[in-house]
């Protein structure tokens, strides 16, 4: 049975299309993705709830993947600390082939069924941890082996794949199957499948961080002040929350190091 992500593109003679035709046809395919993800919300919800509950008890979230899928997990994990002020080792992205594979493909790394669990073991996994395997194909050995061993050792497991009834989905507690169909360039799952995976990862991590209290109202009150743009953003938050002028708000922010701590220090909860 051929995977839907490997099926022939709905378009042919791409090399004969104008730039405008290429752009419009890629965009036409991309417009289907959000609606496809919407259909999977009933599958995403219980996984997000379970992750939040475990992380409230000190658990961590691991993403494992190869190639584009692995890189997407690393991007999502790496953005959680600066955005939400959570410790860097609470959301962890692992990629087949190690960090070198972030920029350059490591040949056959994704074919090692046992390596992902070895990579997780370096982080001393605990029962409250969760492992999400990310694989557009739903057949990547690195990911399948990782979630299989994680589940055997009592960790919560989920997956994000873009094919229906995949072997990967059968190995986890909470499968998420976003069936995006044929790619514009046949088999190029960095396109629609990758976009769908990114959307689901955004939904999971954002929902979990909000449930962990890392957002107040609609503001990132625990964000790290790692550049001037974020200092300006934090200053504006305090100006509005505490009715301060810009200079007072900025001084208070820099003194306490975060919007939340500045608000708490002012006595406003």
N, C-alpha and C positions, 0 to 999 in steps of 0.2 A: 504493500500500500504506500503510495507516494505521499510525502508530507505536503501539506498545503503551502507551507513556506517555500517548498522546492518546486511547486507547480509552475508551468510556463506563465510568463507575464501575460496580462490582458492586452499588451501592446507589442507590436512587432516593428521591425525596420527602425529601431531607435536611432541608428547611425545615419538615417536619412531625414530625420526630423530637424526642424529649425530649433534654435535656442528657445524661442517663445513656445513652440509646441512641446518641447521637453519640459520646460518649467510648468506649463499649464497642466500637463498630464501627470507629472509627479505630484503637483498640488491636488489634483482631482483624487488621486489615490490616498493622499494624506488626510483628506477630509473625512474619510471613512473611519479613521482610527478612534477618535473620541467616542463615537457612537458604539463602536465595538467594545471599548473599555467599559462604557456605561453598563453594558449587559453583564459584565463580570462583577459588578459591585456586590451582589449577594455572596460571592465567593471571597471577595477582599475583606468584607466586614468582619467575619469571625476571626480571620487571621490577625487583623489589626487590633481587635479587642484582646485577643490572647497575648499578643506581643506587649501591649500596654500594661496588661495585668502583671506579666512576668517582669517587665522592666521596672515597674513600681516596687517590686520585691528584690531589686538589684540585678536582674538578669540583663543579658546583653543580646544584641542582634547581629548576626553574621550574614553577610551576603557572599555567595560563592558562584563563580561563573568563569567562562572562558571567552576570549576574544572580546567582541563588542559587549556581550552580556556581562562579562567580568568587569569591564571598564565602567559600565553604567552603575554597577553596584559600588565600585570604588568612588565614583563621583558623588553618589548619594550619601555614602558613609562619610566622606571627607567634608561634606558641606554641613553636616549636623552640628559639630562643635562650634564653628563660627556663627552659625545662624541661631542656634538655640542654647549655646553656652554649656552643652553637655560634655562630659569628659570624652577625650578622643578614643578611649578604649571601650565605649559603650555601644557604638555602632561601627562594625569592622567589615571592610570589603576585602575579599581574597580573590585572586585571579590565578588561573592555571598558568604555570610558568613563572610565578612570582612577580615582584615589582618590575622586573625588566620587561615583562609582557605588556605593561601599560602602554609603552610607546612602540614596541616592536614585537610582532608575532613570534612566539616560541614554538617551533615545529613539534607537533605531536604531543604537546603538554596536556592538551584537553583529553587525550586518550588514556590517561593514567587513572584507573578506577579508584586507586587507594590514596592518591596524593592529597585530595582535599581534606580528608579527615586528619592526615598528618599535619597539614597546615593549621587546622583548627586546634589540634592538640597543643601547638606552641602557645596558645592563648589560655590553656588550662580551662577547658569548657566545664560549665556547671549545669545542673539540672534545670535552672530557670532560664537558660539561654535558648535562643531561637536561631535556626539556620534556614535561610531562604535560598534555594537553588534557582539560578536564573539561566535559562537556556531556551532560545527561540525554537530550536529543533525538538526539545524534549527528550533527546537521546544522548547528550554529551556525557561520556563516562566519568569525567572529573566531577561533574555536578551530581550525577546519579549515585556515585560511590559516596560522596560527601554527605548527602542527605540520608542515604541508607544507613551509614555508620552512625550519624548523629541520632537518628531515630532509635537505633538499637541501644544507644547509650542514654536514652531517656530525655533527649532534647526535643523541643517542639520543632516541627519541620513544615515548611511551605515551599511552593515553587511558583515561578512565573514562566510560562511557556506559551508559544504561539501556534501550537498544533493541538488538535483535539485527541483525547484518549491516548496520550503519550506514555511511554514507559516511566518517565520521570514523575508524572502526575500520580502514578500508581504507588510510588514509593513514599509519599509525604502525607502528613496529617491534613494539610490545607492546600490543595492544588488550585492554582489560578491559571486558567487557560484562555488567553486572549487570541482568538483565531482571526488573524489579520489577513490571511489569504495570500495569493501570489504577489511577489514583489514587482515593482516597475522594471527593475533589472532582475531577471530570473535568479532567485536564490540569494539575492543581496539583502540579508536580514538585518543589516545595519540601518535599513530604511524604515519601512512600516513596522516591522517587528521591534526594532530598536526603539522607535518612538513610542510604541505601546508599552514596552517595558519601562521606559523612563517615566511615562505618565503614572503607571501603577506604583512604581517606587516612590514617586513624589507623594502620591495619595497615602501610602502606608506610613512613610516616615513623618510626614506633616501631621497626619492624624494622631500618630503615637506621641509625637512631641507635644501636641496640644493637650492630649490626655494626661501627659506627665506634668502639666502645669507650666510648660515652657513658653506659653503665649498668654498675655493678659489683654483681654478685649480682642483686638486683632493685631497687636504689636509684639515684636520680637524683643521682649524686655530683658532677655538674658544674652543677647548677641554680644560677641566679642568685639571690642573696639580696636579692630586690627588695621583700620585705615581711616583717612579723614572723612570719606563719604559716610562711614558708619558713625563717626563722632557727630557729624552734622545731623544724621538721622536721629541719633539718640538725644541730641540737644533739642531737636524739635519735639520729640515725644515728651520730654520733661517740661518744655515751655507750655505745651498744651495741658499736660496732666496736673502741673503744679502752679500754673498761671505765673510763670517767671519770665523775665526778659532773657534774651539770648545769652548774655554774658553770665548771668547767674546760673542758668541751666547748664551751660557748658562747664562751668567750674564745679558744680555739684556732680555732674556726670563723671568728670575726670577724677574727682576726689574719691568717689565710691566704686568706679570701675564698671558699672552697669546701670541700666535704666531701673531695673528692679531694686537694686541696693540703694540707689539714690532716692527712689520713692519711699522705700521702707525707712530710710534714715530721716526723711522729712516728716514721718508720722502719718503719711497718707497711704492707706492700704487699698 
